[in-house]
């Protein structure tokens, strides 16, 4: 336990910031896919035809959301973000904001 606490107390390196940014992106991207999937709605995924514009089944969306959650969680752990790392949190939330804006623009014209 003391060893893991010692590892988290060190300074964040450049790759921790990159992991934090993408953790925010993956975790944010999981939300619309999970919500649409469990609601039974078709929603675009990279597996649709055409990719990102066609609609995928609710099951595909739930599975894609779970992959995004897993990837986001692993990247979050790798990033070593904690409440004392203000810059790490800033980068994490920047990833969330940017992917959120990008998704809102991308899915604005999703097929009905």
C-alpha positions as CSV (number, residue, x, y, z in Angstrom):
1,X,0.0,0.0,0.0
2,X,2.8,2.4,0.9
3,X,4.5,1.7,-2.4
4,X,1.4,2.5,-4.5
5,X,0.9,5.8,-2.6
6,X,4.6,6.7,-3.2
7,X,4.1,6.1,-7.0
8,X,1.1,8.5,-7.1
9,X,2.9,11.2,-5.2
10,X,5.6,11.7,-7.9
11,X,5.4,14.4,-10.6
12,X,3.3,13.6,-13.7
13,X,5.4,13.1,-16.8
14,X,4.3,14.0,-20.4
15,X,2.8,10.7,-21.1
16,X,0.6,10.9,-18.1
17,X,-1.0,14.1,-19.5
18,X,-1.6,12.4,-22.8
19,X,-3.3,9.5,-21.0
20,X,-5.4,11.9,-19.0
21,X,-6.6,13.7,-22.1
22,X,-7.6,10.5,-23.9
23,X,-9.1,9.1,-20.7
24,X,-11.5,12.1,-20.7
25,X,-12.2,11.5,-24.4
26,X,-13.0,7.8,-24.0
27,X,-15.1,8.2,-20.9
28,X,-17.1,11.0,-22.5
29,X,-17.6,9.0,-25.7
30,X,-19.0,6.1,-23.7
31,X,-22.0,8.2,-22.6
32,X,-24.1,8.6,-25.8
33,X,-23.4,5.0,-26.9
34,X,-24.4,3.5,-23.6
35,X,-27.5,5.7,-23.2
36,X,-28.7,5.0,-26.7
37,X,-27.9,1.3,-26.4
38,X,-29.7,0.7,-23.2
39,X,-32.6,2.7,-24.5
40,X,-32.9,0.5,-27.5
41,X,-32.0,3.2,-30.0
42,X,-29.8,2.7,-33.0
43,X,-26.9,5.2,-33.0
44,X,-23.8,5.7,-35.1
45,X,-20.6,3.7,-34.3
46,X,-17.4,3.1,-36.1
47,X,-18.8,-0.3,-37.1
48,X,-21.8,1.1,-39.0
49,X,-22.1,1.5,-42.8
50,X,-20.8,4.1,-43.5
51,X,-18.6,4.2,-40.4
52,X,-19.7,6.9,-38.0
53,X,-22.7,7.9,-40.0
54,X,-24.8,4.8,-40.4
55,X,-26.7,3.4,-37.5
56,X,-25.6,0.5,-35.4
57,X,-27.8,-1.8,-33.3
58,X,-28.4,-1.1,-29.6
59,X,-26.3,-4.1,-28.7
60,X,-23.3,-2.8,-30.7
61,X,-23.7,0.5,-29.0
62,X,-23.6,-1.0,-25.5
63,X,-20.6,-3.1,-26.4
64,X,-18.8,0.0,-27.9
65,X,-19.7,2.0,-24.8
66,X,-18.2,-0.7,-22.5
67,X,-15.0,-0.8,-24.6
68,X,-14.8,3.0,-24.2
69,X,-15.4,2.7,-20.5
70,X,-12.6,0.1,-20.1
71,X,-10.2,2.1,-22.3
72,X,-11.0,5.3,-20.4
73,X,-10.6,3.6,-17.0
74,X,-7.2,2.1,-17.9
75,X,-6.0,5.4,-19.3
76,X,-7.2,7.2,-16.2
77,X,-5.3,4.8,-14.0
78,X,-2.2,5.1,-16.2
79,X,-2.4,8.9,-16.1
80,X,-2.0,9.0,-12.3
81,X,-4.5,11.8,-12.0
82,X,-5.4,12.7,-8.4
83,X,-7.0,15.7,-6.7
84,X,-3.7,17.3,-6.0
85,X,-2.7,17.4,-9.7
86,X,-4.6,20.5,-10.9
87,X,-2.9,20.4,-14.3
88,X,-3.7,16.7,-14.8
89,X,-7.3,17.4,-13.9
90,X,-7.4,20.3,-16.4
91,X,-6.0,18.1,-19.2
92,X,-8.6,15.4,-18.3
93,X,-11.5,17.8,-18.4
94,X,-10.2,19.4,-21.6
95,X,-10.3,15.9,-23.2
96,X,-13.9,15.6,-22.0
97,X,-14.9,19.0,-23.3
98,X,-13.3,18.6,-26.7
99,X,-14.7,15.1,-27.4
100,X,-18.1,16.3,-26.2
101,X,-18.1,19.2,-28.6
102,X,-16.8,17.0,-31.4
103,X,-19.5,14.4,-30.8
104,X,-22.2,17.0,-30.7
105,X,-21.1,18.3,-34.1
106,X,-20.6,14.8,-35.6
107,X,-24.0,13.4,-34.4
108,X,-26.0,16.5,-35.1
109,X,-26.9,15.1,-38.5
110,X,-27.2,11.4,-37.5
111,X,-29.7,9.5,-39.6
112,X,-33.1,9.1,-38.1
